[in-house]
Each structure stands twice: as C-alpha cells, then as structure tokens.
Amino acid sequence: MHETDTIKTATDDLKISFIGHGTLMCQFGDLIIHIDPVSDMADYSALPRADIILITHDHFDHFEPSTIDMLSKDGTEVVSTETCAEKIKGSIVMKNGDSGTVKGLPIDAVPAYNIKHMRSPGNPFHPKGVGNGYVITFSDKKVYVAGDTENIPEMGQLSGIDIAFLPMNLPYTMTPEMTADAALAFKPKILYPYHFGDTDTSRLIDLLKDNQEIEVRIRDLQ
C-alpha cells in the first residue's frame, strides 16, 4: 500500500498517494488524478483508472504511453506538453503560462527548467519552455507539482500555494539549498520534496527549521 495524506478542503477531502519518484495519485471527490505515472513505480492494475492524467515532460521516468493507456478509460483527459502530445492521441496540450479547467478543476501550466545544471555546456537537462509544472486548484486548496526544475525566477510569481512538490536530486534538479530557496520564494503551507533519489532530506528540514510558515513533510518519494 502506498502512503496517503488527506488534506481537508472546503468541499471534498483531497487524498494524495505517494507512489514514488515523480509519480503521484490524487483522489478528490469522485475524481482520480494520476501525475507522471510510470510502471516502475506501481502495479497500476491494482490502482483506479484515471479521470485526469497530468504529464510534466517527456523523460522516460515521467512519461510512459503504455501506462497512460492502461490507466485510461472512457472520458479520461490527458494533459501534456507539446512533445508528449506527439505520442498520445487526443491529449490536451498546455504550454507554460496556459490555464484551463479540466473536469471542473482549474489547472495552470507553469515553467519547469534548468538554469545551472547542464548535460553539456549550453545544453540543460530540462530546457526552458519544454516541460511543465502544474498548479491544480482543489476547491480552496492550490497544489503545485513542479516537475523537473530548479529554483527558477518564475516561482516568485506563485501565490496562495497550499501544497508544493519540489524535486531535489542532482544533477537533474535541485540541491536541498536550492529547494529551500525555491520554497522561500512562494512559501507553500506544506512542502513535500519529491523525486529526491539518494539526497539527504534531513538537510532540507534543517534549512527550513526556523521558518514557521512552511511545514516540511518527508514521504517515500525516492
């Protein structure tokens, strides 16, 4: 069984299941939302099929068309980037800065990219404008799933974030110091580091221990 946290909203409970790595599942009322589902993280035959699937970018550990097919049913809406949409028929394409409503949930696509960490000079692991983070509004709660990104300037424009998932692993995303800097830019009420691999998560707790506005929660999301 995957660990699950329940967040109270003004209407239904939001249940967030921590599948692993960059993969999450949310249940809100009758809706099931899968985020970056890949088969290495779960036995998806044992999990409910999706009403909404969100894909942040096209790297293999976040995007697996066969698993998207497995989780899909009549009426499933897949929200993805332009590059992912080339491999999924009928998906809703969202670019950085786009906003929409999917099955009653407001969803904003926000930038996710590297500034510092590069595959080679001038070749970032995640180029600007390709991948998305998503802000999903569940009743009166805003959840930010950052995707693969660093502490980019656009994070300072986020507001009213109740729950944030920020990636914390090298060389692809952020150090604990960068993750703390990102969190301080928009101050989510609850911060979950995710996609953290072998990174020492206690370092993030120590960096933010004097900040009373942000509750850091560590879950099994290696």
Secondary structure, 3 states (H helix, E strand, C coil): CCCEEEECCCCCCEEEEEEECCEEEEEECCEEEEECCCHHHCCHHHCCCCCEEECCCCCCCCCCHHHHHHHCCCCCEEEECHHHHCCCCCCEECCCCCEEEECCEEEEEEEECCCCCEEECCEECCCCCCEEEEEEEECCEEEEECCCCCCCHHHHHCCCCCEEEEECCCCCCCCHHHHHHHHHHHCCCEEEEECCCCCCHHHHHHHCCCCCCCEECCCCCC
